[in-house]
Amino acid sequence: MTLTQAILAEAKSLGFDLVGVTTPEPPAHYHVFENWLKTSRHAEMAYLNRADSRERRADPKKILAECRSILVLGIRYPPSGLETSGAQFTPEKQIENIPLPSFYGRVASYAWGEDYHLSLLPRLNRLASFIENQAGKPISWRVFTDSGPVLERELAQRAGLGWIGKNTHLIHPQYGSYILLAEILLDVDLDITSPFDHDRCGTCQRCLKACPTGCILPDRTLDASKCISYLTIELKGVIPPVLRPLMNHWIFGCDICQQVCPWNQSTAALPTEGIFPARSNLAYPDLIEALSLDAETFERRFCSSPIQRTKRQGYVRNSTVALGNWLAEIPSHPERYSAIEKLKETLECDPSPLVRAHAAWALGRAGDSQALQAALRFEQDRLVLEEIQFALTLGG
């Protein structure tokens, strides 16, 4: 067995579904990334536009000068509910035998369990140590999983793991796009695997048509400033009012462009290894309960979850928007009174002006002008006052 074969076998034994090898040559499509930055499609993610970040993405050897090959790995995570034309999403199909809250939020399925960094980085380090043992000498290596300045999807395509789809995700013909990627840069010569050179999206436009905000662009990139995942995770300030109704019930990430992809229609039946076991309270959280979280409770509950990235302020901000959308959609919901009372309490008492501002908007969506008028008498923060005035124009 060659060194490369031994490494591929060990990677599979560690739970990785896909593995390939590519060279450290500069990405051929780096210019697409540069153009994406120049047109400000990265929104407020300024770290992507730092000179050192761009330099490393343009040339992997700027990360590891002695790099001679790059091991690219993919691991599946449980897909969220599938949507097909004419069929409404039903979350019970994915996590069965649990009572869903009356007003629940939606969370992207990669965040239904433990933070993938906590799961994957130890495996990557073990694999790197295995390679060093197999090589019989000390080697230089760097590991990444959505955590370093590399163009992961291009490296994955070049290593044969799939193609970059119109929804911007890497798609594998058997496993679809519910795949997390990782890389190990090595100063070891390995056998290069063949790139995946076939674009199998064809004429399909489902992801572009399904995206509520129209953030997916024709060049297989997206406008982050409109992406629900960006709005709920990366954006730290005010969510643009025009986009709030389009977020529906998503409070952390979004899976819509994956749910509608034909290549994902059969992946729900494929078994996973249980590396990312789902927790129902993370998948479909109770929005009314979410508004009661203080900072300490938030940190304790999400200490090992990707959701921690939003911080308490972002998570509750997103939850108020989702709750406001529920109240606008179902004005006769039997638990409407409880939801509105919680929003009133949030507007009156939450320590974060950002949260209070979005709670005001949610009350406007619910048509509760009385609560908004009352808040005008005691609110001092300018942002919140502006949101209250705007919410009064919504009219339910």
Secondary structure, DSSP 8 states (H G I E B T S, - for coil): --HHHHHHHHHHHTT-SEEEEE-----TTHHHHHHHHHTTTTTT-GGGGSHHHHHHHH-GGGT-TT--EEEEEEEE-------BTTB---GGGTS-S----SSB-EE-GGGSSS-HHHHHHHHHHHHHHHHHHHHTS---EEEESS-SSS-HHHHHHHTTS-EE-TTSSEEBTTTBT-EEEEEEEESS-------------TT--HHHHH-TT--B-TTS-B-GGG-HHIIIII--S---GGGTGGGTTEEE---HHHHT-GGGTTGGGS---SSS---HHHHS-BHHHHTT--HHHHHHHTTTSGGGGGHHHHHHHHHHHHHHHHHHH-TT-TTHHHHHHHHHHHHHH-S-HHHHHHHHHHHHHHT-HHHHHHHHTT---HHHHHHHHHHTTT--
